[in-house]
Amino acid sequence: SRYENAITYQFLTRIAYVPPNHLIENVKSAYQDYIQQIIQFYQAELSQIIDDDKDQEMYTDAYLGILDSLSVELLYDGHMYERRLNAMLCLYKQSIEKIIK
């Protein structure tokens, strides 16, 4: 897979989850900023199809859960990444389709 051949991405994934002690605060701060950017972007997109703020928040949290799950899969092995990605996105899509109908 792409991940198995991307040494830089493997390194960055590991550093994000288990940074050296002297980098913990910097990594945590950068990660929180990154997550906030994802949340803002994603909620802006969701607001075009979902009116309810609580539903937007729930689907944003679910999306972040998908990202977390896939990142952990990559961190430990990566062999199930495509399968899990496809399964989670299928369920996520079905769920959104139900709420916007």
VOKE-480529 format. One record per residue: residue number from 0; residue in one letter; z, x, y of N, C-alpha, C, O in turn. Coordinates in steps of 0.2 Angstrom, whole numbers, plus 5000, padded with zeros to 4 digits. Each point is the difference from the previous one (the first is absolute). Layout:
<roza i="NUM" aa="A" n_up="Z" n_east="X" n_north="Y" ca_up="Z" ca_east="X" ca_north="Y" c_up="Z" c_east="X" c_north="Y" o_up="Z" o_east="X" o_north="Y"/>
...
***
This chain:
<roza i="0" aa="S" n_up="5000" n_east="5004" n_north="4994" ca_up="5000" ca_east="4996" ca_north="5006" c_up="5000" c_east="5004" c_north="5006" o_up="5001" o_east="5006" o_north="5000"/>
<roza i="1" aa="R" n_up="4998" n_east="4991" n_north="5006" ca_up="5000" ca_east="5004" ca_north="5006" c_up="5007" c_east="5003" c_north="5002" o_up="5000" o_east="5006" o_north="5002"/>
<roza i="2" aa="Y" n_up="5005" n_east="4991" n_north="4996" ca_up="5007" ca_east="5002" ca_north="5001" c_up="5001" c_east="5007" c_north="4996" o_up="5003" o_east="5005" o_north="5003"/>
<roza i="3" aa="E" n_up="4995" n_east="4994" n_north="4991" ca_up="5001" ca_east="5006" ca_north="4995" c_up="4997" c_east="5006" c_north="5003" o_up="5002" o_east="5006" o_north="4999"/>
<roza i="4" aa="N" n_up="4992" n_east="4994" n_north="5005" ca_up="4996" ca_east="5005" ca_north="5002" c_up="5002" c_east="5002" c_north="5007" o_up="4997" o_east="5005" o_north="5003"/>
<roza i="5" aa="A" n_up="5008" n_east="4991" n_north="5000" ca_up="5001" ca_east="5001" ca_north="5007" c_up="5007" c_east="5003" c_north="5001" o_up="5005" o_east="4997" o_north="5001"/>
<roza i="6" aa="I" n_up="4996" n_east="5010" n_north="4999" ca_up="5006" ca_east="5004" ca_north="5000" c_up="5004" c_east="4998" c_north="5006" o_up="5006" o_east="4999" o_north="5000"/>
<roza i="7" aa="T" n_up="4990" n_east="5001" n_north="5006" ca_up="5003" ca_east="4999" ca_north="5006" c_up="5004" c_east="4993" c_north="5000" o_up="5005" o_east="4999" o_north="5003"/>
<roza i="8" aa="Y" n_up="4992" n_east="4996" n_north="4995" ca_up="5003" ca_east="4993" ca_north="5000" c_up="5006" c_east="5000" c_north="4995" o_up="5005" o_east="4997" o_north="5002"/>
<roza i="9" aa="Q" n_up="4994" n_east="5006" n_north="4992" ca_up="5006" ca_east="5001" ca_north="4996" c_up="5006" c_east="5003" c_north="5003" o_up="5006" o_east="4997" o_north="5000"/>
<roza i="10" aa="F" n_up="4993" n_east="5008" n_north="5004" ca_up="5005" ca_east="5004" ca_north="5004" c_up="5003" c_east="4995" c_north="5005" o_up="5006" o_east="4999" o_north="5000"/>
<roza i="11" aa="L" n_up="4990" n_east="4998" n_north="5004" ca_up="5002" ca_east="4995" ca_north="5005" c_up="5004" c_east="4994" c_north="4997" o_up="5005" o_east="4998" o_north="5003"/>
<roza i="12" aa="T" n_up="4993" n_east="5000" n_north="4992" ca_up="5004" ca_east="4994" ca_north="4997" c_up="5007" c_east="5002" c_north="4997" o_up="5004" o_east="4997" o_north="5002"/>
<roza i="13" aa="R" n_up="4996" n_east="5009" n_north="4995" ca_up="5006" ca_east="5003" ca_north="4998" c_up="5005" c_east="5001" c_north="5006" o_up="5006" o_east="4999" o_north="5000"/>
<roza i="14" aa="I" n_up="4991" n_east="5004" n_north="5005" ca_up="5004" ca_east="5002" ca_north="5006" c_up="5003" c_east="4994" c_north="5003" o_up="5005" o_east="4999" o_north="5003"/>
<roza i="15" aa="A" n_up="4991" n_east="4995" n_north="4997" ca_up="5002" ca_east="4994" ca_north="5003" c_up="5006" c_east="4997" c_north="4997" o_up="5004" o_east="4997" o_north="5003"/>
<roza i="16" aa="Y" n_up="4996" n_east="5004" n_north="4990" ca_up="5006" ca_east="4997" ca_north="4996" c_up="5005" c_east="5004" c_north="4999" o_up="5006" o_east="4998" o_north="5000"/>
<roza i="17" aa="V" n_up="4993" n_east="5009" n_north="5000" ca_up="5005" ca_east="5005" ca_north="4998" c_up="4999" c_east="5006" c_north="5005" o_up="4998" o_east="5005" o_north="4997"/>
<roza i="18" aa="P" n_up="5004" n_east="4994" n_north="5009" ca_up="4999" ca_east="5006" ca_north="5005" c_up="5005" c_east="5005" c_north="4999" o_up="5006" o_east="4998" o_north="4998"/>
<roza i="19" aa="P" n_up="4993" n_east="5008" n_north="5004" ca_up="5005" ca_east="5005" ca_north="5000" c_up="5005" c_east="4998" c_north="5005" o_up="4999" o_east="4997" o_north="5005"/>
<roza i="20" aa="N" n_up="5007" n_east="5005" n_north="4994" ca_up="5006" ca_east="4998" ca_north="5004" c_up="4999" c_east="5001" c_north="5007" o_up="5002" o_east="4996" o_north="5004"/>
<roza i="21" aa="H" n_up="4995" n_east="5009" n_north="4998" ca_up="4999" ca_east="5002" ca_north="5007" c_up="4995" c_east="4996" c_north="5004" o_up="4999" o_east="5000" o_north="5006"/>
<roza i="22" aa="L" n_up="4997" n_east="4996" n_north="4990" ca_up="4995" ca_east="4996" ca_north="5002" c_up="5001" c_east="4992" c_north="5000" o_up="4996" o_east="4996" o_north="5002"/>
<roza i="23" aa="I" n_up="5010" n_east="5002" n_north="4995" ca_up="5001" ca_east="4993" ca_north="4998" c_up="4999" c_east="4996" c_north="5007" o_up="4997" o_east="4995" o_north="4999"/>
<roza i="24" aa="E" n_up="5007" n_east="5007" n_north="5006" ca_up="4999" ca_east="4996" ca_north="5006" c_up="4993" c_east="4999" c_north="5003" o_up="4998" o_east="4995" o_north="5002"/>
<roza i="25" aa="N" n_up="4999" n_east="5011" n_north="4998" ca_up="4993" ca_east="4999" ca_north="5003" c_up="4995" c_east="4996" c_north="4995" o_up="4996" o_east="4996" o_north="5003"/>
<roza i="26" aa="V" n_up="5005" n_east="5005" n_north="4991" ca_up="4996" ca_east="4996" ca_north="4995" c_up="5002" c_east="4993" c_north="5001" o_up="4995" o_east="4995" o_north="5000"/>
<roza i="27" aa="K" n_up="5011" n_east="5003" n_north="5000" ca_up="5002" ca_east="4993" ca_north="5000" c_up="4998" c_east="4997" c_north="5007" o_up="4998" o_east="4994" o_north="5000"/>
<roza i="28" aa="S" n_up="5002" n_east="5009" n_north="5005" ca_up="4998" ca_east="4998" ca_north="5007" c_up="4993" c_east="4999" c_north="5000" o_up="4997" o_east="4994" o_north="5002"/>
<roza i="29" aa="A" n_up="4999" n_east="5010" n_north="4995" ca_up="4992" ca_east="5000" ca_north="5000" c_up="4998" c_east="4994" c_north="4995" o_up="4996" o_east="4996" o_north="5002"/>
<roza i="30" aa="Y" n_up="5008" n_east="5003" n_north="4993" ca_up="4999" ca_east="4995" ca_north="4995" c_up="5001" c_east="4993" c_north="5003" o_up="4996" o_east="4996" o_north="4999"/>
<roza i="31" aa="Q" n_up="5010" n_east="5004" n_north="5005" ca_up="5001" ca_east="4993" ca_north="5003" c_up="4995" c_east="4998" c_north="5005" o_up="4998" o_east="4994" o_north="5001"/>
<roza i="32" aa="D" n_up="5000" n_east="5011" n_north="5003" ca_up="4995" ca_east="4999" ca_north="5005" c_up="4993" c_east="4998" c_north="4997" o_up="4997" o_east="4995" o_north="5002"/>
<roza i="33" aa="Y" n_up="5002" n_east="5008" n_north="4992" ca_up="4994" ca_east="4998" ca_north="4996" c_up="5000" c_east="4993" c_north="4998" o_up="4995" o_east="4996" o_north="5000"/>
<roza i="34" aa="I" n_up="5011" n_east="5002" n_north="4997" ca_up="5001" ca_east="4993" ca_north="4997" c_up="4999" c_east="4995" c_north="5006" o_up="4998" o_east="4995" o_north="4999"/>
<roza i="35" aa="Q" n_up="5005" n_east="5007" n_north="5007" ca_up="5000" ca_east="4995" ca_north="5005" c_up="4993" c_east="4999" c_north="5002" o_up="4998" o_east="4994" o_north="5002"/>
<roza i="36" aa="Q" n_up="4998" n_east="5011" n_north="4998" ca_up="4993" ca_east="4999" ca_north="5002" c_up="4996" c_east="4996" c_north="4995" o_up="4996" o_east="4996" o_north="5002"/>
<roza i="37" aa="I" n_up="5006" n_east="5005" n_north="4992" ca_up="4997" ca_east="4996" ca_north="4995" c_up="5002" c_east="4992" c_north="5001" o_up="4996" o_east="4996" o_north="4999"/>
<roza i="38" aa="I" n_up="5010" n_east="5003" n_north="5002" ca_up="5003" ca_east="4993" ca_north="5001" c_up="4996" c_east="4997" c_north="5006" o_up="4998" o_east="4994" o_north="4999"/>
<roza i="39" aa="Q" n_up="5002" n_east="5010" n_north="5006" ca_up="4996" ca_east="4997" ca_north="5006" c_up="4993" c_east="4998" c_north="4999" o_up="4998" o_east="4995" o_north="5002"/>
<roza i="40" aa="F" n_up="4999" n_east="5010" n_north="4995" ca_up="4993" ca_east="4998" ca_north="4998" c_up="4999" c_east="4995" c_north="4996" o_up="4996" o_east="4995" o_north="5001"/>
<roza i="41" aa="Y" n_up="5008" n_east="5005" n_north="4993" ca_up="4999" ca_east="4995" ca_north="4995" c_up="5002" c_east="4993" c_north="5003" o_up="4996" o_east="4995" o_north="4998"/>
<roza i="42" aa="Q" n_up="5009" n_east="5004" n_north="5006" ca_up="5002" ca_east="4994" ca_north="5002" c_up="4995" c_east="4997" c_north="5005" o_up="4999" o_east="4994" o_north="5001"/>
<roza i="43" aa="A" n_up="4998" n_east="5011" n_north="5003" ca_up="4995" ca_east="4997" ca_north="5004" c_up="4994" c_east="4997" c_north="4996" o_up="4997" o_east="4995" o_north="5003"/>
<roza i="44" aa="E" n_up="5001" n_east="5008" n_north="4992" ca_up="4995" ca_east="4998" ca_north="4996" c_up="5002" c_east="4993" c_north="4996" o_up="4996" o_east="4995" o_north="5000"/>
<roza i="45" aa="L" n_up="5010" n_east="5005" n_north="4998" ca_up="5003" ca_east="4994" ca_north="4997" c_up="5000" c_east="4994" c_north="5005" o_up="4999" o_east="4994" o_north="4998"/>
<roza i="46" aa="S" n_up="5003" n_east="5007" n_north="5008" ca_up="5000" ca_east="4995" ca_north="5005" c_up="4994" c_east="4996" c_north="5001" o_up="5000" o_east="4995" o_north="5002"/>
<roza i="47" aa="Q" n_up="4994" n_east="5008" n_north="4996" ca_up="4994" ca_east="4997" ca_north="5000" c_up="4999" c_east="4994" c_north="4995" o_up="4996" o_east="4996" o_north="5000"/>
<roza i="48" aa="I" n_up="5008" n_east="5005" n_north="4994" ca_up="4999" ca_east="4995" ca_north="4995" c_up="5006" c_east="4996" c_north="4998" o_up="5000" o_east="4995" o_north="4997"/>
<roza i="49" aa="I" n_up="5006" n_east="5008" n_north="5005" ca_up="5007" ca_east="4997" ca_north="4999" c_up="5003" c_east="4999" c_north="5006" o_up="5002" o_east="5005" o_north="5004"/>
<roza i="50" aa="D" n_up="5000" n_east="4988" n_north="4998" ca_up="5003" ca_east="4999" ca_north="5006" c_up="5008" c_east="5001" c_north="5000" o_up="5003" o_east="5002" o_north="5005"/>
<roza i="51" aa="D" n_up="5000" n_east="4997" n_north="4989" ca_up="5007" ca_east="5000" ca_north="5000" c_up="5003" c_east="5007" c_north="5000" o_up="4998" o_east="5004" o_north="4996"/>
<roza i="52" aa="D" n_up="5006" n_east="4998" n_north="5009" ca_up="5003" ca_east="5007" ca_north="5000" c_up="5004" c_east="5002" c_north="4994" o_up="4999" o_east="5006" o_north="4998"/>
<roza i="53" aa="K" n_up="5004" n_east="4989" n_north="4999" ca_up="5004" ca_east="5002" ca_north="4994" c_up="4995" c_east="5002" c_north="4994" o_up="5002" o_east="5005" o_north="4996"/>
<roza i="54" aa="D" n_up="4993" n_east="4991" n_north="5003" ca_up="4995" ca_east="5002" ca_north="4995" c_up="4997" c_east="5006" c_north="5002" o_up="4998" o_east="5004" o_north="4995"/>
<roza i="55" aa="Q" n_up="5000" n_east="4998" n_north="5011" ca_up="4997" ca_east="5006" ca_north="5002" c_up="5005" c_east="5006" c_north="4998" o_up="4997" o_east="5005" o_north="4997"/>
<roza i="56" aa="E" n_up="5009" n_east="4994" n_north="5004" ca_up="5005" ca_east="5005" ca_north="4999" c_up="5000" c_east="5001" c_north="4992" o_up="5001" o_east="5006" o_north="4998"/>
<roza i="57" aa="M" n_up="5000" n_east="4989" n_north="4998" ca_up="5000" ca_east="5000" ca_north="4993" c_up="4994" c_east="5004" c_north="4997" o_up="5001" o_east="5004" o_north="4996"/>
<roza i="58" aa="Y" n_up="4993" n_east="4994" n_north="5006" ca_up="4994" ca_east="5003" ca_north="4998" c_up="4999" c_east="5007" c_north="5002" o_up="4998" o_east="5005" o_north="4996"/>
<roza i="59" aa="T" n_up="5005" n_east="4997" n_north="5010" ca_up="5000" ca_east="5007" ca_north="5002" c_up="5005" c_east="5004" c_north="4995" o_up="4998" o_east="5005" o_north="4998"/>
<roza i="60" aa="D" n_up="5008" n_east="4992" n_north="5001" ca_up="5005" ca_east="5003" ca_north="4996" c_up="4997" c_east="5001" c_north="4993" o_up="5001" o_east="5005" o_north="4996"/>
<roza i="61" aa="A" n_up="4995" n_east="4990" n_north="5001" ca_up="4997" ca_east="5001" ca_north="4994" c_up="4995" c_east="5005" c_north="5000" o_up="4999" o_east="5004" o_north="4995"/>
<roza i="62" aa="Y" n_up="4997" n_east="4997" n_north="5010" ca_up="4995" ca_east="5005" ca_north="5000" c_up="5003" c_east="5007" c_north="5000" o_up="4998" o_east="5004" o_north="4997"/>
<roza i="63" aa="L" n_up="5008" n_east="4997" n_north="5007" ca_up="5003" ca_east="5006" ca_north="5000" c_up="5003" c_east="5001" c_north="4993" o_up="5000" o_east="5006" o_north="4998"/>
<roza i="64" aa="G" n_up="5002" n_east="4989" n_north="4999" ca_up="5002" ca_east="5001" ca_north="4993" c_up="4995" c_east="5003" c_north="4995" o_up="5001" o_east="5004" o_north="4996"/>
<roza i="65" aa="I" n_up="4993" n_east="4993" n_north="5005" ca_up="4994" ca_east="5003" ca_north="4996" c_up="4999" c_east="5007" c_north="5002" o_up="4999" o_east="5004" o_north="4995"/>
<roza i="66" aa="L" n_up="5001" n_east="4998" n_north="5011" ca_up="4999" ca_east="5007" ca_north="5002" c_up="5006" c_east="5004" c_north="4997" o_up="4998" o_east="5006" o_north="4998"/>
<roza i="67" aa="D" n_up="5008" n_east="4992" n_north="5002" ca_up="5005" ca_east="5004" ca_north="4998" c_up="4999" c_east="5001" c_north="4992" o_up="5001" o_east="5005" o_north="4997"/>
<roza i="68" aa="S" n_up="4998" n_east="4990" n_north="5000" ca_up="4999" ca_east="5000" ca_north="4992" c_up="4994" c_east="5005" c_north="4999" o_up="5001" o_east="5004" o_north="4995"/>
<roza i="69" aa="L" n_up="4994" n_east="4995" n_north="5008" ca_up="4994" ca_east="5005" ca_north="4998" c_up="5002" c_east="5007" c_north="5002" o_up="4998" o_east="5004" o_north="4997"/>
<roza i="70" aa="S" n_up="5006" n_east="4997" n_north="5008" ca_up="5002" ca_east="5007" ca_north="5002" c_up="5004" c_east="5003" c_north="4995" o_up="4999" o_east="5006" o_north="4998"/>
<roza i="71" aa="V" n_up="5006" n_east="4990" n_north="4999" ca_up="5004" ca_east="5002" ca_north="4995" c_up="4996" c_east="5002" c_north="4994" o_up="5001" o_east="5005" o_north="4996"/>
<roza i="72" aa="E" n_up="4994" n_east="4990" n_north="5002" ca_up="4996" ca_east="5002" ca_north="4994" c_up="4996" c_east="5006" c_north="5001" o_up="5000" o_east="5004" o_north="4995"/>
<roza i="73" aa="L" n_up="4998" n_east="4998" n_north="5011" ca_up="4996" ca_east="5006" ca_north="5001" c_up="5005" c_east="5006" c_north="5000" o_up="4998" o_east="5005" o_north="4997"/>
<roza i="74" aa="L" n_up="5008" n_east="4994" n_north="5005" ca_up="5005" ca_east="5005" ca_north="5000" c_up="5002" c_east="5003" c_north="4993" o_up="5001" o_east="5006" o_north="4999"/>
<roza i="75" aa="Y" n_up="4999" n_east="4989" n_north="4997" ca_up="5002" ca_east="5002" ca_north="4993" c_up="4995" c_east="5001" c_north="4995" o_up="5000" o_east="5005" o_north="4996"/>
<roza i="76" aa="D" n_up="4994" n_east="4992" n_north="5005" ca_up="4995" ca_east="5000" ca_north="4994" c_up="4993" c_east="4999" c_north="5003" o_up="4996" o_east="5004" o_north="5000"/>
<roza i="77" aa="G" n_up="5003" n_east="4990" n_north="5003" ca_up="4994" ca_east="4998" ca_north="5002" c_up="4995" c_east="4997" c_north="4996" o_up="4995" o_east="4998" o_north="5002"/>
<roza i="78" aa="H" n_up="5006" n_east="5002" n_north="4991" ca_up="4996" ca_east="4998" ca_north="4995" c_up="4999" c_east="4992" c_north="5000" o_up="4995" o_east="4998" o_north="4998"/>
<roza i="79" aa="M" n_up="5010" n_east="4999" n_north="5005" ca_up="5000" ca_east="4993" ca_north="5000" c_up="4998" c_east="4997" c_north="5007" o_up="5000" o_east="4994" o_north="5001"/>
<roza i="80" aa="Y" n_up="4998" n_east="5010" n_north="5003" ca_up="4999" ca_east="4999" ca_north="5007" c_up="4995" c_east="4994" c_north="5001" o_up="5001" o_east="4995" o_north="5003"/>
<roza i="81" aa="E" n_up="4993" n_east="5006" n_north="4994" ca_up="4995" ca_east="4995" ca_north="5001" c_up="5001" c_east="4994" c_north="4997" o_up="4999" o_east="4994" o_north="5003"/>
<roza i="82" aa="R" n_up="5004" n_east="5006" n_north="4991" ca_up="5002" ca_east="4993" ca_north="4997" c_up="5005" c_east="4997" c_north="5004" o_up="5000" o_east="4993" o_north="5001"/>
<roza i="83" aa="R" n_up="5005" n_east="5010" n_north="5002" ca_up="5006" ca_east="4997" ca_north="5004" c_up="4997" c_east="4997" c_north="5006" o_up="5001" o_east="4995" o_north="5003"/>
<roza i="84" aa="L" n_up="4995" n_east="5009" n_north="5000" ca_up="4997" ca_east="4998" ca_north="5007" c_up="4996" c_east="4994" c_north="4999" o_up="5000" o_east="4995" o_north="5004"/>
<roza i="85" aa="N" n_up="4995" n_east="5005" n_north="4991" ca_up="4996" ca_east="4994" ca_north="4999" c_up="5005" c_east="4994" c_north="4998" o_up="4998" o_east="4994" o_north="5003"/>
<roza i="86" aa="A" n_up="5007" n_east="5006" n_north="4993" ca_up="5004" ca_east="4995" ca_north="4998" c_up="5004" c_east="4997" c_north="5006" o_up="5000" o_east="4994" o_north="5002"/>
<roza i="87" aa="M" n_up="5003" n_east="5011" n_north="5002" ca_up="5004" ca_east="4998" ca_north="5006" c_up="4995" c_east="4996" c_north="5005" o_up="5002" o_east="4995" o_north="5003"/>
<roza i="88" aa="L" n_up="4993" n_east="5008" n_north="4999" ca_up="4995" ca_east="4997" ca_north="5005" c_up="4997" c_east="4994" c_north="4998" o_up="4999" o_east="4995" o_north="5004"/>
<roza i="89" aa="C" n_up="5000" n_east="5004" n_north="4989" ca_up="4998" ca_east="4993" ca_north="4998" c_up="5005" c_east="4995" c_north="5001" o_up="4999" o_east="4995" o_north="5002"/>
<roza i="90" aa="L" n_up="5007" n_east="5006" n_north="4996" ca_up="5006" ca_east="4996" ca_north="5001" c_up="5001" c_east="4998" c_north="5007" o_up="5001" o_east="4995" o_north="5002"/>
<roza i="91" aa="Y" n_up="4999" n_east="5011" n_north="5002" ca_up="5001" ca_east="4999" ca_north="5008" c_up="4994" c_east="4995" c_north="5003" o_up="5002" o_east="4996" o_north="5004"/>
<roza i="92" aa="K" n_up="4992" n_east="5006" n_north="4994" ca_up="4995" ca_east="4996" ca_north="5002" c_up="5000" c_east="4992" c_north="4998" o_up="4999" o_east="4996" o_north="5004"/>
<roza i="93" aa="Q" n_up="5003" n_east="5003" n_north="4990" ca_up="5001" ca_east="4993" ca_north="4998" c_up="5006" c_east="4997" c_north="5004" o_up="4999" o_east="4994" o_north="5001"/>
<roza i="94" aa="S" n_up="5006" n_east="5009" n_north="5000" ca_up="5005" ca_east="4998" ca_north="5004" c_up="4998" c_east="4998" c_north="5007" o_up="5002" o_east="4994" o_north="5002"/>
<roza i="95" aa="I" n_up="4995" n_east="5010" n_north="5001" ca_up="4998" ca_east="4999" ca_north="5007" c_up="4995" c_east="4994" c_north="5000" o_up="5000" o_east="4996" o_north="5005"/>
<roza i="96" aa="E" n_up="4995" n_east="5004" n_north="4990" ca_up="4995" ca_east="4994" ca_north="5000" c_up="5004" c_east="4994" c_north="4999" o_up="4998" o_east="4995" o_north="5003"/>
<roza i="97" aa="K" n_up="5008" n_east="5004" n_north="4994" ca_up="5003" ca_east="4994" ca_north="4999" c_up="5003" c_east="4998" c_north="5007" o_up="5000" o_east="4994" o_north="5001"/>
<roza i="98" aa="I" n_up="5003" n_east="5011" n_north="5003" ca_up="5003" ca_east="4998" ca_north="5006" c_up="4995" c_east="4998" c_north="5005" o_up="5002" o_east="4996" o_north="5005"/>
<roza i="99" aa="I" n_up="4992" n_east="5007" n_north="4995" ca_up="4996" ca_east="4998" ca_north="5006" c_up="4995" c_east="4994" c_north="4998" o_up="4996" o_east="4998" o_north="5005"/>
<roza i="100" aa="K" n_up="5005" n_east="4999" n_north="4989" ca_up="4996" ca_east="4994" ca_north="4999" c_up="5003" c_east="4994" c_north="5002" o_up="4997" o_east="4995" o_north="5000"/>
***
